[in-house]
Amino acid sequence: MEMKGMLAPAPAAAAVVGLLVLSGLAGGLPGAAAATVRHAPTAGQAVPGRSAPPRTASSRTASSRTANGRVFGGWVLPNPGISSILRGVACTSSRNCWAVGSYENSTAELNEALHWDGSRWLRVAIPYPGTGHQSSLAAVTCISARNCWAVGSFDRGTTPLNEALHWDGTRWSKIATPQPGMPGNVANSLNGVSCVSFRDCWAVGSHTTQGGIGENAALWWNGARWSVVHVPEPGQKVVGDGRELSGVSCTTFNSCLAVGGYVGADSAELNDALRWNGFSWLRTTTANPGTGHHSKLTAVTCTSSSNCWAVGSYDHGAGQFNEALYWDGTSWSRVATPDPGTSGSSVHILNGVSCGSRFSCWAVGSHITDGIGHNVVLGWNGVSWSAVHVPQPGQKTAGDDGDTRELNGVSCTGHTHCVAVGGYISSAKTERNEALRWNGLQWLRSSLATAH
C-alpha cells in the first residue's frame, strides 16, 4: 500500500543555496532545530456542497529542454540520473521551496533534493544513508529558510529503514531515527512529517513485523532525538493485513491529525484517521464511501484544530474515485469532489492538499482513463471543489509507456503562489521530475521564455 506525503507552507525569508554536486554528507544532530507544521495554510470555513464550475484557467506548455533539465517558468528543472521523480514539496515563500524525491542511476535509487530560490531550481547535495540500493524521500516540511525536515526510507542491505534528514540553512544532515518492530527482516518507512516548534515534531509511516504484519508508526522529535510513540492499530493482526499512515498535520502541541488506511476484517481497505490530544493518539470515525473494497486517505492539512482537509480515493463499482473529507474539530464529513475523465473503469486518486487562503485550496493527483495517465488539480473556493486545467507533459498515447503523469504533492503560501510536484514518463520512456506553478490565474509548466 503506497502512501504519499504532503507539505507545509509557512512564512519565512528566502534561503540562499548554491548549486552543489550531489554527494553524501556526514550527519549530526541539529542544534535548535525549529520545524513547523507540515501543512500550515490558512483555509477557512469549509462548507460541504456540490461541485461548482472551475475557475477559468489555461496554461502554456512550451517545454524546451537543455542538457541539464527542463524549462520551468523560464528556468531549468534538474532531472538527475536515468530517471527521477518528486514526491513532496514545501514552500515558506514564493522565493523559497524545497522539493524532494529520488532518482535512479545504473545501480541504485538515491535521495533527491531541489531548491527554488525565486528564479531557478537548483540541485542540492543530500546524504544517502545505508548500504543498499534504495534511498527515497517522501515528504518535506519547513518553518524557515534555515530549518527543514525531510523523511523517507533507505535500505541497509535488503532491509528498508526509516530516515530523517535535517536542513540547517547550510546543508542536509542525517539524524538518527528508531526502527519500530522486531529486529531482522522487517520494513520501515516514513511518509509524512509535521512540526509546531523546534522541539515538537511528528513523523508518521509504517513498519512490518517479522510475522509480516503491517503496523502504523509514529515518531516524535523533542528537539534532541526521535522516539517511538504508541498509535492505534485497527483491523485484524494477521499476516498480510496492512496498516499505514500516509500524512500528518499539527497546529499546536496538543492538536494533530494523521491519516492513512488499513485492511479490515473482511479484507477491505478502509480509511484511517488518528488524532493527537497532547497525551495520546486516538482513533476518529471516518466515512468509507463507495461499494468496493478500497478506501484510503493519502494526505491531510490543518489550519487549526477545527479546520482540516484529508484527501485520497475509494472504489465504487469498477472505478476508483477521488475523495475529500473535512474535519470540523469534532467529526469528519465527506465533501463532493469531481472526477475528471470518463467514469466506469477510470482510476482517480488525490495525493496532496494545501491551502493559500480561506477561499483557495488545492488538491493534486492523477487519473487514468483508457490507459492514459493525466495530472489532476482540484480547487476549493470555500464552497465546493472543482477541476481546473493543468499541463499534461509526455506522450498521450494509450498503451504506450510514455503516458504516465502524476502529481504527488502541493504547497501554497498564498492565493497567488503554489507549487505542485510529481513525475511523468517522457517520450524517451524515462520518468522525469515535474513541477507546476500556480500564479493566481493558471497552472504553468513553462512560460513563453525558452532556455537554450
HUGITA-V911430 format. One line per field, one symbol per residue. phi: phi as a letter, one per 30 degrees, with the letter a starting at -180 (. if undefined). A space follows every 10 residues. Layout:
phi = ???
//
This chain:
phi = .ccccbbbda eadddcbddb ddadbdcadd dddccbddbb dcdcddcead dcedddabbc bdbdcbdclb dbijbccdbd idaaaccbbb ccadcbbcbb labccdbacb ebbcbccjba cbdbebdcdi bccbabccab bbcadcabbb blbbcciccd bdbbcbccjb acbdcebdbd jddkdbcbac cbaabcadba bbbbaaacdd dicdbdbbcc ccjbacbdbd bdbdidcbej dbbaccabbb cbdcbbbbbl aacddciddb dbbcbccjba dbdcdbdbdi cccbabccab bbcadbabbb blabcbiccb bdbbccccjb acbdcdbdbe jddicdcbac caaabcadcb bbcblabcbh icdbdbbccc cjbacbdbdb ebdidbcdic dccdbaccab bbcadcbbbc blaacdddib dbdbbcbccj bacccadddb cb
//
